[in-house]
Amino acid sequence: MRRPLVTLALLTPMTVAATTLAAPSPASAHGYISSPPSRQALCASGAVSNCGDIRWEPQSVEAPKGRTQCSGGVGRFAQLDDESKGWPATSVGSTVTFNWVLTARHATSTWQYFIGGTRIAEFNDGGAQPGATVRHTVNFAGRSGRQKVLAVWNIADTTNAFYACVDLQFGGGSTPPPATPTPTPTPRPTATTEPPPAGGTWAAGTGYPAGATVTYGGATYRCKQSHTAIVGWDPPNVPALWDRA
């Protein structure tokens, strides 16, 4: 009568271990808009202070689909919804190109862009897996002044989406009108190619333009995509952003 009990005692830990190994682990890190700088990008770069967890996790604003808040309704990212922070607005024309940096390339249904609840544009990926960087050009003709754009990345195989808000100033904001040009001689082109801008030693919180070079761990890397560096995105870890020179 004791034999079945001994057998169960031996099998139960194995069963538990197998169940533990088979259990899926949650996805980590995903994506955000790097330019024009989204609110989470501004927090990550330190341009806006007192942002809480979002400073270290700009790519993690994930919540169920259909949310309308910059934070996606995620409590620990609530600072993104705080309009009293004085979010800087990027001066733009009527057409804007949004650049996403993805750290986990989820199969995608659609990308959507809203202003005040009105959908301005939608890009349908049909379930395809995007690249490490994604660009969308959106026409905002007829919009003027300061506007908050809510961008939504809808994942194809889950019920969740990723959210990013970008503050824009349509019509150029305080950008001065162009001055009347004074004719000057055009210099002859030379065969020498100007080296890319140097960025010194890589550091989190620094904005790097495409083509900038940095040193890290004794090696030199060249920036492939303009972005603001964050902790964990060391050049060797993000080949979508850095090439070893």
C-alpha positions as CSV (number, residue, x, y, z in Angstrom):
1,M,0.0,0.0,0.0
2,R,3.0,2.3,0.5
3,R,4.5,1.8,-2.9
4,P,2.1,4.3,-4.8
5,L,2.9,6.9,-2.1
6,V,6.6,6.5,-2.6
7,T,6.2,6.7,-6.4
8,L,4.2,9.9,-6.1
9,A,6.8,11.3,-3.7
10,L,9.5,10.7,-6.3
11,L,7.6,11.9,-9.2
12,T,6.1,15.0,-7.8
13,P,9.3,17.1,-7.6
14,M,10.1,16.0,-11.2
15,T,6.6,17.1,-12.3
16,V,7.0,20.4,-10.5
17,A,10.4,21.0,-12.1
18,A,9.1,20.1,-15.5
19,T,6.2,22.5,-15.1
20,T,8.5,25.2,-13.9
21,L,10.8,24.8,-16.9
22,A,7.9,24.8,-19.3
23,A,6.3,27.9,-17.8
24,P,6.8,30.9,-20.2
25,S,8.8,33.8,-18.9
26,P,7.4,37.3,-19.4
27,A,8.8,39.3,-22.3
28,S,11.3,42.1,-21.4
29,A,11.9,45.4,-23.0
30,H,10.1,46.4,-26.2
31,G,10.2,49.8,-27.9
32,Y,9.6,53.5,-27.9
33,I,9.8,56.6,-30.1
34,S,13.3,58.1,-30.1
35,S,12.6,61.0,-32.4
36,P,11.0,63.4,-32.4
37,P,11.6,62.7,-28.7
38,S,8.7,61.1,-27.0
39,R,8.0,61.8,-23.3
40,Q,9.8,58.7,-22.2
41,A,12.8,59.6,-24.4
42,L,12.9,63.0,-22.7
43,C,12.8,61.3,-19.3
44,A,15.6,58.9,-20.3
45,S,17.9,61.6,-21.5
46,G,17.3,63.7,-18.3
47,A,15.7,66.6,-20.3
48,V,12.7,66.2,-18.0
49,S,13.4,65.3,-14.4
50,N,11.5,63.4,-11.7
51,C,10.1,60.8,-14.1
52,G,10.4,57.8,-11.8
53,D,10.9,54.3,-13.3
54,I,10.3,55.5,-16.9
55,R,13.8,57.1,-16.9
56,W,15.3,53.6,-16.9
57,E,12.6,51.9,-18.9
58,P,11.4,54.1,-21.7
59,Q,10.7,51.0,-23.8
60,S,8.3,49.4,-21.3
61,V,5.0,51.3,-21.6
62,E,2.9,48.2,-22.3
63,A,-0.8,47.9,-21.5
64,P,-4.0,46.4,-22.9
65,K,-5.1,47.7,-26.3
66,G,-7.5,50.7,-26.5
67,R,-5.9,52.8,-23.8
68,T,-5.7,56.6,-24.4
69,Q,-3.2,57.7,-21.7
70,C,0.5,58.3,-22.4
71,S,1.2,55.9,-19.6
72,G,-1.2,53.3,-21.0
73,G,-2.8,53.5,-17.5
74,V,0.3,51.8,-15.9
75,G,0.6,53.3,-12.5
76,R,4.3,53.3,-12.2
77,F,4.6,55.3,-15.4
78,A,1.9,57.9,-14.4
79,Q,4.4,60.7,-14.6
80,L,4.0,60.5,-18.4
81,D,0.4,61.8,-18.0
82,D,1.4,64.8,-15.8
83,E,0.8,67.9,-18.0
84,S,2.4,70.1,-15.3
85,K,5.9,68.9,-16.2
86,G,6.3,71.3,-19.0
87,W,7.1,68.8,-21.7
88,P,9.3,70.3,-24.4
89,A,7.5,70.4,-27.8
90,T,9.5,69.8,-31.0
91,S,8.9,72.3,-33.8
92,V,7.8,70.6,-37.0
93,G,6.1,71.2,-40.3
94,S,2.9,69.5,-41.5
95,T,4.7,66.2,-42.2
96,V,6.5,64.3,-39.4
97,T,8.6,61.2,-39.4
98,F,8.5,59.1,-36.3
99,N,11.4,56.8,-35.4
100,W,10.8,53.8,-33.2
101,V,13.7,51.9,-31.5
102,L,12.6,48.3,-30.8
103,T,14.4,46.1,-28.3
104,A,12.0,43.2,-28.7
105,R,10.5,42.8,-32.2
106,H,7.0,41.6,-31.6
107,A,4.7,40.5,-34.5
108,T,2.7,43.6,-35.3
109,S,-0.9,44.2,-36.3
110,T,-1.0,48.0,-36.6
111,W,0.7,51.3,-35.7
112,Q,-1.6,54.2,-34.9
113,Y,-1.2,57.9,-34.4
114,F,-3.9,60.0,-32.6
115,I,-4.5,63.6,-31.6
116,G,-7.2,64.3,-29.1
117,G,-8.9,60.9,-29.8
118,T,-8.9,61.4,-33.6
119,R,-6.9,58.8,-35.5
120,I,-4.6,60.6,-37.9
121,A,-2.8,57.7,-39.4
122,E,-2.6,53.9,-39.3
123,F,0.0,51.5,-40.7
124,N,-1.0,47.9,-41.0
125,D,1.8,45.3,-40.7
126,G,-0.5,42.3,-41.0
127,G,1.2,40.3,-38.3
128,A,4.7,40.7,-39.7
129,Q,7.8,41.1,-37.4
130,P,9.3,44.6,-37.7
131,G,12.9,45.4,-37.9
132,A,15.0,46.8,-35.0
133,T,14.0,50.3,-36.1
134,V,10.8,51.5,-37.7
135,R,9.9,54.8,-39.4
136,H,6.5,56.2,-40.2
137,T,5.8,59.5,-42.0
138,V,2.5,61.1,-41.0
139,N,0.8,64.0,-42.7
140,F,-0.8,66.4,-40.1
141,A,-2.0,68.9,-42.7
142,G,-4.4,71.4,-41.1
143,R,-3.0,71.1,-37.6
144,S,-1.4,74.1,-35.9
145,G,0.1,75.1,-32.6
146,R,1.0,72.8,-29.8
147,Q,-0.4,69.2,-30.1
148,K,0.1,66.0,-28.2
149,V,0.4,62.9,-30.4
150,L,-0.5,59.5,-28.9
151,A,1.4,56.7,-30.8
152,V,0.2,53.1,-30.4
153,W,2.1,49.9,-31.4
154,N,-0.5,47.1,-31.4
155,I,0.9,43.6,-31.0
156,A,-0.5,40.9,-33.2
157,D,-0.4,37.9,-31.0
158,T,-1.2,39.4,-27.6
159,T,-4.0,41.7,-26.2
160,N,-1.4,44.4,-25.4
161,A,0.0,47.5,-27.1
162,F,2.9,49.9,-26.4
163,Y,2.2,53.6,-26.0
164,A,4.2,56.8,-26.5
165,C,3.3,60.4,-26.4
166,V,5.1,63.0,-28.5
167,D,4.6,66.8,-28.0
168,L,4.8,68.8,-31.2
169,Q,4.6,72.4,-32.1
170,F,3.1,72.7,-35.6
171,G,4.0,75.7,-37.7
172,G,7.6,76.0,-36.4
173,G,6.8,77.4,-33.0
174,S,9.4,80.0,-32.1
175,T,11.6,79.2,-35.0
176,P,12.5,82.6,-36.6
177,P,11.6,83.1,-40.3
178,P,14.4,82.5,-42.8
179,A,16.6,85.5,-43.5
180,T,17.1,86.8,-47.0
181,P,20.1,84.8,-48.3
182,T,23.3,86.6,-49.2
183,P,25.0,85.2,-52.3
184,T,28.3,83.6,-51.4
185,P,30.7,81.6,-53.6
186,T,30.1,77.8,-53.5
187,P,33.3,76.0,-52.5
188,R,34.5,73.3,-54.8
189,P,33.9,69.8,-53.4
190,T,36.9,67.9,-52.3
191,A,37.6,64.2,-52.3
192,T,38.2,64.1,-48.6
193,T,35.3,62.8,-46.6
194,E,34.7,64.5,-43.3
195,P,34.9,61.9,-40.4
196,P,31.7,61.3,-38.4
197,P,31.2,63.3,-35.2
198,A,33.0,61.8,-32.2
199,G,31.0,61.1,-29.1
200,G,33.8,60.3,-26.7
201,T,33.2,57.5,-24.3
202,W,29.7,56.0,-24.4
203,A,27.5,57.2,-21.5
204,A,23.8,56.6,-20.6
205,G,21.7,59.7,-20.9
206,T,23.6,61.0,-23.9
207,G,22.0,61.8,-27.2
208,Y,23.9,60.3,-30.2
209,P,23.3,61.3,-33.8
210,A,23.6,58.8,-36.6
211,G,27.3,58.5,-37.6
212,A,28.7,59.5,-34.2
213,T,31.5,57.4,-32.9
214,V,32.1,56.4,-29.3
215,T,34.5,54.2,-27.4
216,Y,33.4,51.4,-25.1
217,G,35.4,48.6,-23.5
218,G,38.5,49.6,-25.6
219,A,36.6,49.3,-28.9
220,T,35.2,52.0,-31.2
221,Y,31.5,51.9,-32.3
222,R,29.6,54.0,-34.9
223,C,25.9,55.0,-34.2
224,K,23.5,53.6,-36.8
225,Q,20.3,55.3,-35.5
226,S,19.9,58.6,-33.7
227,H,18.8,57.9,-30.1
228,T,19.3,58.7,-26.5
229,A,21.4,56.1,-24.7
230,I,19.9,54.4,-21.6
231,V,21.3,52.0,-19.0
232,G,21.5,48.5,-20.5
233,W,21.9,49.7,-24.1
234,D,25.7,49.5,-24.1
235,P,27.0,49.4,-27.7
236,P,27.8,45.6,-27.8
237,N,24.3,44.8,-26.6
238,V,22.3,46.7,-29.2
239,P,23.5,46.0,-32.7
240,A,20.5,47.8,-34.1
241,L,21.9,51.0,-32.8
242,W,25.7,50.5,-33.0
243,D,28.2,49.0,-35.4
244,R,31.7,48.1,-34.3
245,A,34.0,50.3,-36.3
